[in-house]
Amino acid sequence: INDILEITKIEAGKLELRPEPLNIREMTDNIATLCNPCLISKNNRLHIDITPDIPEIIVVDKIRLEQIIMNLINNAIKFTQNGNIGIRISIPEHQNRQLIKVEVSDTGIGISTANQQKLFCKFQQVDNSYSRPADGSGLGLYICKQLVGHMGGTIEVESEPGKGSRFWFTFQVKEASAEELITKHQREHPKQDNTLGLNILLVDDKTVNLKVISLMLKAAKCNVDTAENGLVALEIFQPDIHDVILLDIMMPVMDGVSAMKEFRLRHHQLPPIIAISANAMTGEGQKYIEMGFDGYITKPVSLEKLVSEIKSIN
């Protein structure tokens, strides 16, 4: 009944997408957790591959995207026993970061060419003997096709009986602006008091990181000066003004570690110097502390991480 109501809304032109900032890595982790009992029951293994060029935060209709991926994964689990199921998220070749491709593959029973033609039609199910025990309305993939179309993409399938299947779809997104990230954060953490009231020197080679972290710090009532690498940071640092230095580790011209060491050579009295790194491996923070940093924050940076680390050492 829900599927029929969904189709009625889609075909009447009443479907409205509700884009919002989304961390696609967190979303896939949640999906994997939800699917785990079904995977275990059929002795299947799930593999997730998200290519590094996928933006950390995208703007998309989260509910609809989850609906499509869950439908494809549930189908893969339904027709696979003692096998492997994969999710791969990437940017198609010769495309910019406004188009993302999601692939769901399995090593299950596969689908004949004749049945592939029926997959995205209303009230159609594959009719070979392997699939008859699987219940369903025959509407899930039709709805997925309509949703993908509304999201500016296409959906396709590649399969061979006995050799598994691979479904993929594309959808259009945009990267979240700094303002959208702050709004998302404030919506999720509305009651926390994160006031710092400090003068911060923020050093990062990525413009978007400077904008986002600066907005977070300004929300904490901080004044922020920014630099795009360690060398610039050394030039603009003011010992009598800056209360904290936030140093990204990986930067061109002069990286964070080199900059921290140079700061300590040039100045006898320094404010706390905190490393910011995308490496969240166990023991990584202690490594940077031993190098000479006063603190350590992992990416993605959040307001809570900033406030907690700064307050703990300042």
N, C-alpha and C positions, 0 to 999 in steps of 0.2 A: 504494500500500500504506500509506504514512504517513497519507494522508487517511482511509482505511478504519479504521485503528487509532485515529485521532483521534475519528472518529464513534463507534466502539465505546465509547471511554472516556466521551464526552459522554453518550451514551444510557444508559450504565450508571450514570450519576450519579457518576462518578469524577473529573470535572474539578475541579481545585482552582485557584482564582486565587491569585496571589502578588503582592499589592500592594506597591509600593516607591516611594520618591520619584523623580520623573521630571521632567526639564526638557523640555517638549514641543517647544520651539523647537530644542533640540539634536537631538531625535529626528527631526524633519522634515528638518533639514539632512542628517543621516546617510542618511535614506531617499532624498533627492534625489541624493546622491552615488552610492548604490547603483544607482539607476535611470538615471543619466546615459548609460551606454553604450547601453541600449535606446532611450532617447529620441533620441539622436543617430542611431542606425541607421534610425529611421523619420522623421527630420526633424521631431520634435515638440518643443514648448517647454513647460516646466513652470513654473507660477506658484504661489507659496505666499503665503497671506494668513492671518495669525494676529491676531485682533482684540486690542486693548490690554487688554481686561478679563479675558483668560485669565490665571490665576495663573502666576507664574514657575515654581513647582514644584508638581506635583500628585502624589497617591498613587494609583497604578493598576497593574494588571498590565502591565508594559512589553512583555513578549514577546507577549502576546495582542493588545495594541493595535497593535503593529507588524505582526503577522500580518494583522490585518483591513485596515489601511491599504495594506500591500504588495499584498494580493490585489486590492483595488479599483484601485490604480494600474496593476498589471500588466495587468488586464483593459482599462483605458482605453488603455494603450499598444498592446495587441494589436489593438484595433479602430479605431485612429486613425493616419492617415498625413498628414504635412505639416500638423499641426494644433496645437491647444493643449490642455493638460491642467492642471487647477487643483486645488489643495488649499486648502480654507478651514476654519479652526478658529475656532469662536465659541461664545458662550453663547446658547442660544435665548431668544427674547423671553419675558418674564414668568417667567424661571427664575432661580434663584440660582446661585452658582458651584459647586454640587455636580453640575450636569449640563452636559456639554460636547457640542457637535455638530461632527462632521467631515463635510465634503462633498468628494467627488471628482468632478469634472466633466470632460467631454471634448467635442471637436468631431468625433467619429468617426461611424461609420455609423448609430448609433442602434439601438433595439430596438423591435419592434412590440409592440402591447398584448398580443397573444396570447402572445408569447414572454416578456414580462415576468412573466406568471403562473408560468412554469416556473423562473425564475432561482434562487429560494431553495429548490428541491426537490432531493432526492438524485438523482444520476445524470442530470440534465437539462441540456441545452445548447440555446441558440437554434439554429434549424435553417434560417435563410435562407441563400441562396447566398453572401452576403458572408462569413459566419462559418465556413463549413465548413473552410477551411484551418487554422483555429485548433484545436490539439489541447487536450485537457484531460479530466479525469475527470468533470466535472459535479458536483464536490463542494465546490469552493472557497467559493461563496457560501452554500451550505447550512451549512457550518462557520462562516462569518462570522456568519450569523443566530443560530446557537446560542451562539457566544461573546458576541455583543452582548447576547443575552438574559441570560446569566449575569452580565454587567457592568451590568445594570440599565437597559438601553436598548432601542431598536428600530432597525431598518434598513429603508430605503425606496429606491425608484428612481423616477425621472421621465425619460422618454425618448420620442423620436419618430424614426422612420426617416429617415436623411439629415440629422438636425439634432443629433446627439450625445446624450449621456446624462449624468445627474447622479444619483449615489448618495449617500446620506447616512445616518449613523447617530449615535445618541447613546449616551453611557455616563456612569455615575455616578462621581464622584471625591470626594476631600476634599483640601483644601490640606494640604501637609506641615507638621507642627508643627516648632518649632525643634529639639526633641530628635531628630526623624527626620532633619532636615537635617544635624545634627552627626554622627549615626550614619552617614549616607550618606557624608559627607565623610571620616570616620575610616576607613570601610571602603575607600574609594578611595585614600586616602593614609595607610596605616598606619605607615610608617616614618620620616616626616619629623619633624625636631626643630624645632618652631616656638615655642620658649619666648621670651617677651619680658620678663615680670616688671616691667611698668610700671603706672603709674596713668593711666587713660585717661578723658577726658571725651568721651562719644559723644553726638552731637546729630542727631536724625532725628525727623520728625513721624509716621512709621509705627510703630505699636506692634510689629508683627511684625519689622520691621527692627531695632528696638532689641533685641528678644529674641534674634534669630538672631546678630547681630554681637556682642552681649554674650557669648553662649555661646562664640563663636569666640575672643574675646579672653580669656575665662576659661580656655579650653583652652590658651591661650598663657601662662597663669599671670599674668594681668593683673587688677588691681582696676578696676572700671568704674563710673563715675557717668554717668547718662543725663539728657538734657534733650530736650523735644519741639519746641523751636524756639530760634532764636538768642538771643532775649531772656532766656529761662530760663537758657540756657547762660552768659550774661554774669553772671547773678545768682549762680550756684552755683560758678563757676570759682574755684579756689584756686591762686594762682601758686606757692605753696611745695609743693603736693602733686601737681598734674596734670603728667604728663610729655609728654603728646600730646593734642591736640584733634582729633577727627574730626568734620567738619562736612558734613552733607548740604546740597546746593545749593538744591534746591526745597523750601521750607518756608513755612507761613503765619506770620503775625505778624512774623517777621524771618527772611529767607532767609540762606543760608550766606555769600554774598558780603558782604551788609550786616553780618552778625555778625563776620566776619573783620576788616573795616575798623574796626568799633567796638572790637574787642579791641585792635587796634594803636593806636587813639587813647587807650584807657584805661590800657594797660600798656606800660612801656618794655622789660621783659624777659618774653618769652613762650616757651612750648614750641613745637615744630613744630605748625603748623595744616595739616591735610590735608583737601582737598576730596573729597567722595564724590558722584559724579554718574552718572546713567543714560545720559548722552550720551557715546558712545564714538567719536565721529567723529575722524578724524585731525586733530591739532593742537589738540584741545580741552584736553588736559592742559597744553600750553604756555600756552594762553590764561589758565588759572587761575593758573599760576605767575606770569605777568606781572601779574596782578591783585594778587598779594601772598600767595598760598598757598605753603606749603613743599613740598607734595606733592599727588598726585592719584590717586584710586582709582576705577575704573569699576564700576558695578553690572552683573551680580550680584556682590556682594562674596564673596570666598573667603578662607579663612585664609591661603593662600599670598600673595594680594595684600596683605593687611593686614601680614603679617610682613615681606614683602619691602620694601614702601614705608616702613614705620616704621623698619626697620633701616637703610635706605639714607640716611635723613636724621636719625636720632636719635643 
